[in-house]
Amino acid sequence: MAFADLKNDFVFRRIFGTHPDILRGLLNDLLDRTGDQAIETIEYLPSEQLPVATGAKLSILDVRCKDRAGTWFVVEMQLIHVAGFINRVVYNGCKAYVDQLKAGEPYTKLTDVVAISICDFELWPDSEQDAQKLPRIPMLSRWYMTESISAGGRLPEHQEGKNKLLQVQYAFLELPKLPDRKPDTGALQWAWLFVHAPALTEVPADLPPGPHRQALELANEATFTPAELDAYRKVMDEIQQAREYGEAKEAEGFAKGEAAGLARAILTLLAARGVSVSASARAHIEACKDVVTLERWIARATTAATVEEILGATAARS
């Protein structure tokens, strides 16, 4: 028995975009909606994405719905950490809020929006938070606006966060932060399925009946038609290509940054040693992107009396 990756565009929509009870279970767990606050019914809203079989926009998966109270939910899966990701999430949440109104309609018709992002990467790595002496962000974090400063200065600690603006809220599930232990309930169990479903060979016996088990059973590749398998594999190929492209661009950016740092080090070293550097020689050093060449130059710069000894007479004068 083989299970498809729930993070895949086609599979995500096949499960959460067509089975409202499963999507409702996911929302209740990620937003900790229980009792009177639990989402009881949802209605799918039109999506702005292209048809699922095309594999388009492979790094962003989008399901939109609203509950009986009128709250909108926008759920997306982000596979690649692209520049400006959080800005885009905030923009889309605010856009979903304002787009509810038609021209001339009263603001009282606006209802809350909750934007949920399931991320296959760390948005706030623990190492970076630790380095900045900031609290770690948990695997599942929820965000909204609260009052923190009063007219007379900072609010007393016991009053902070009491006044809330909940019209646009955000939730982030960072899958790489999943604990090693196998969870058995709620949001952690969803994260476990998103991470480990492709490695399973059978439905775990301890997975209780309900949305989690239903989602995994729908990911069983044996339930796919040949056309669905083709669509699934096409998206998998596009995801792999996008990851490889992203890794190549990241490596390219790192190399450029390293080269720029070495060039600055050479010029700083020469200035400290009082070695004269012409404008053309400076430009030649700064334009070099080959790390091996720059490392050779920086070794020469520790003893060379002139820039020509480092670059060669022709390069230094060109």
C-alpha positions in Angstrom: 0.0 0.0 0.0 1.4 3.4 -1.0 0.2 6.8 0.2 0.5 10.1 -1.7 2.0 13.2 -0.2 -0.7 15.3 1.4 1.4 18.4 0.7 1.1 17.8 -3.0 -1.2 20.4 -4.8 -3.4 17.8 -6.4 -3.7 15.6 -3.3 -4.3 18.5 -0.9 -7.3 19.7 -3.1 -8.6 16.2 -3.6 -8.8 15.7 0.2 -9.5 19.1 1.7 -11.0 20.8 -1.3 -13.8 18.3 -1.8 -14.5 16.8 1.7 -15.8 19.6 4.0 -15.9 17.3 7.1 -12.2 16.7 6.8 -11.4 20.3 6.2 -13.6 21.2 9.2 -11.6 18.8 11.3 -8.4 20.4 10.1 -9.6 23.9 10.9 -10.9 23.1 14.3 -7.6 21.4 15.3 -5.4 24.1 13.9 -7.4 26.9 15.4 -8.3 25.1 18.7 -12.0 25.5 18.1 -13.9 23.4 20.6 -17.3 23.5 22.3 -19.4 26.5 21.3 -16.4 27.8 19.3 -16.2 24.7 17.1 -16.8 25.1 13.4 -19.9 23.1 12.6 -20.5 23.6 8.9 -18.5 25.1 6.1 -19.2 26.3 2.6 -16.6 26.3 -0.1 -15.9 29.6 -1.8 -14.7 30.1 -5.4 -10.9 29.7 -5.7 -8.8 32.1 -7.8 -6.4 29.2 -8.6 -6.1 27.4 -11.9 -7.6 23.9 -12.3 -5.9 21.3 -10.1 -4.8 19.0 -12.8 -2.6 21.7 -14.5 0.0 21.6 -11.6 0.0 25.4 -11.8 1.3 27.5 -8.8 2.8 24.4 -7.4 4.2 26.0 -4.3 0.9 27.5 -3.2 -2.2 25.5 -2.5 -5.4 27.3 -1.7 -8.8 26.3 -0.2 -11.3 28.9 0.7 -14.4 28.4 2.8 -16.7 30.1 5.3 -18.6 28.9 8.4 -22.2 29.5 9.4 -21.2 32.6 11.3 -19.7 34.1 8.1 -16.0 33.8 9.1 -13.8 33.3 6.0 -11.0 30.7 6.1 -8.2 30.7 3.6 -6.0 27.6 3.9 -2.7 27.3 1.9 0.2 24.9 1.8 3.6 26.6 1.1 6.3 24.2 0.0 9.1 26.7 -0.7 10.2 29.7 1.4 10.0 32.4 -1.2 11.0 36.0 -0.6 8.2 38.1 0.8 6.2 35.1 1.9 4.8 36.6 5.1 4.1 39.9 3.4 2.0 38.0 0.8 0.2 36.1 3.5 -0.7 39.4 5.3 -1.7 41.0 2.0 -4.0 38.0 1.0 -5.6 38.0 4.4 -6.4 41.7 4.2 -7.5 41.4 0.6 -9.9 38.6 1.5 -11.3 40.9 4.2 -11.9 44.0 2.0 -13.0 42.0 -1.0 -16.2 41.0 0.8 -17.8 44.4 0.2 -19.2 45.6 -3.1 -19.3 49.3 -3.9 -21.7 51.1 -1.6 -22.2 48.3 0.9 -21.9 49.1 4.6 -18.8 48.1 6.6 -21.1 46.2 9.0 -21.3 43.4 6.4 -17.7 42.6 6.8 -16.9 39.3 8.6 -13.7 38.0 10.1 -11.0 36.3 8.0 -8.6 33.6 9.2 -5.6 32.9 7.0 -3.9 29.5 7.7 -0.5 28.7 6.2 1.0 25.2 6.4 4.7 25.6 5.8 7.1 22.9 4.7 10.0 25.0 6.1 10.8 27.0 9.3 9.6 30.6 9.2 11.1 31.4 12.5 14.0 29.0 13.1 14.8 28.2 16.8 18.5 29.0 16.1 17.7 32.5 14.9 15.3 33.2 17.8 18.0 31.9 20.3 20.7 34.1 18.6 18.5 37.2 19.0 17.6 36.2 22.6 13.9 36.1 21.6 11.3 33.5 22.6 11.0 30.5 20.3 7.9 30.4 18.0 6.1 27.1 18.4 5.3 24.8 15.6 1.7 26.1 15.5 1.4 29.8 16.1 -1.6 32.1 15.9 -1.4 35.8 15.3 -3.8 38.8 15.6 -3.6 42.5 16.6 -3.7 43.5 20.3 -3.2 46.7 22.2 0.2 46.9 23.7 0.8 50.6 24.4 -1.6 53.1 26.0 -1.5 56.9 25.7 0.4 57.2 28.9 3.0 54.6 28.0 3.2 50.9 28.2 0.1 49.0 29.5 0.4 47.2 32.8 1.4 43.6 32.2 -1.9 42.1 33.3 -3.7 44.3 30.8 -1.6 43.6 27.7 -3.4 41.7 25.0 -6.8 42.1 26.6 -8.0 44.4 23.8 -8.0 42.5 20.5 -8.7 43.2 16.9 -9.7 39.9 15.5 -11.0 40.9 12.1 -8.0 39.4 10.3 -6.2 36.6 12.0 -3.3 34.3 11.0 -2.1 30.8 11.9 1.2 29.2 10.8 2.0 25.5 11.0 5.8 25.0 10.5 6.2 21.3 9.7 9.9 21.0 10.3 9.3 21.7 14.0 7.3 18.5 14.4 8.5 16.7 17.5 10.2 13.3 17.1 7.5 11.5 19.1 4.4 10.3 17.3 1.4 12.5 18.3 -2.0 11.1 18.8 -4.4 14.1 18.7 -5.2 17.4 17.1 -2.9 19.7 15.2 0.2 17.6 15.9 -1.4 14.6 14.3 -2.2 16.6 11.2 1.4 17.8 11.0 2.6 14.1 11.5 0.4 13.0 8.5 1.7 15.9 6.3 5.3 14.9 7.1 5.1 11.1 7.2 2.2 9.9 5.0 4.4 9.1 1.9 6.6 6.7 4.1 3.6 4.7 5.4 2.7 1.3 4.0 -0.6 0.9 5.8 -3.0 2.9 7.9 -1.7 2.9 11.5 -3.8 0.8 13.7 -3.8 3.4 16.4 -5.2 6.1 14.1 -8.7 6.6 15.4 -11.8 7.0 13.2 -12.4 10.6 12.1 -10.9 13.3 9.9 -7.3 12.2 10.3 -8.0 8.6 9.2 -10.3 9.7 6.4 -7.7 12.0 5.0 -5.0 9.3 5.0 -7.4 6.7 3.4 -8.1 9.2 0.6 -4.3 9.6 0.1 -4.1 5.8 -0.7 -2.8 5.7 -4.2 -4.9 2.7 -4.9 -8.0 4.9 -4.8 -6.7 7.1 -7.6 -7.8 6.8 -11.2 -5.0 6.6 -13.8 -5.7 10.2 -14.7 -5.4 11.3 -11.0 -2.1 9.4 -10.7 -0.8 11.2 -13.7 -1.9 14.6 -12.3 -0.3 13.7 -8.9 3.0 12.7 -10.5 3.1 15.7 -12.7 2.8 18.0 -9.7 5.5 16.0 -7.9 7.9 16.5 -10.8 7.2 20.2 -10.9 7.7 20.5 -7.1 11.1 18.7 -7.5 12.1 21.0 -10.4 11.1 24.1 -8.3 13.1 22.9 -5.3 16.2 22.3 -7.5 15.8 25.7 -9.0 15.4 27.3 -5.6 18.5 25.5 -4.3 20.5 26.6 -7.3 19.4 30.2 -6.9 20.2 30.0 -3.2 23.7 28.6 -3.9 24.2 31.3 -6.5 23.2 34.0 -4.1 25.6 32.5 -1.4 28.5 32.4 -3.9 27.8 36.1 -4.9 27.7 37.1 -1.2 30.9 35.2 -0.4 32.7 36.8 -3.4 31.6 40.2 -2.4 32.9 39.6 1.1 36.3 38.4 -0.1 36.6 41.4 -2.4 35.9 43.7 0.5 38.4 41.9 2.7 41.2 42.3 0.0 40.5 46.0 -0.3 40.4 46.4 3.5 43.7 44.5 3.9 45.4 46.6 1.3 44.2 49.9 2.8 45.4 48.8 6.2 48.8 48.0 4.8 49.0 51.3 2.9 49.0 49.7 -0.6 47.7 52.1 -3.2 44.8 50.7 -5.3 43.7 52.5 -8.5 40.1 52.9 -9.4 40.4 50.4 -12.2 42.1 47.8 -9.9 39.4 48.3 -7.3 36.7 47.8 -10.0 38.5 44.7 -11.2 38.6 43.2 -7.7 34.9 44.0 -7.0 33.8 42.6 -10.3 35.4 39.2 -9.8 32.9 36.5 -8.7 35.3 33.6 -8.7 35.8 32.6 -5.1 39.0 30.6 -5.9 40.6 33.6 -7.6 39.6 35.9 -4.8 41.1 33.6 -2.2 44.3 33.5 -4.2 44.4 37.3 -4.3 43.7 37.6 -0.6 46.7 35.3 0.2 48.9 37.5 -2.0 47.5 40.7 -0.4 49.1 39.8 2.9 52.6 40.4 1.6 52.4 42.1 -1.8 53.9 45.6 -2.0 51.7 46.7 -5.0 48.3 45.8 -6.4 50.1 44.6 -9.6 51.7 41.8 -7.6 48.3 40.6 -6.6 46.3 40.9 -9.9 49.1 41.0 -12.5 50.3 44.1 -14.2 47.8 43.9 -17.1 44.7 43.4 -14.9 45.8 46.1 -12.4 46.1 48.7 -15.2 43.1 47.7 -17.3 
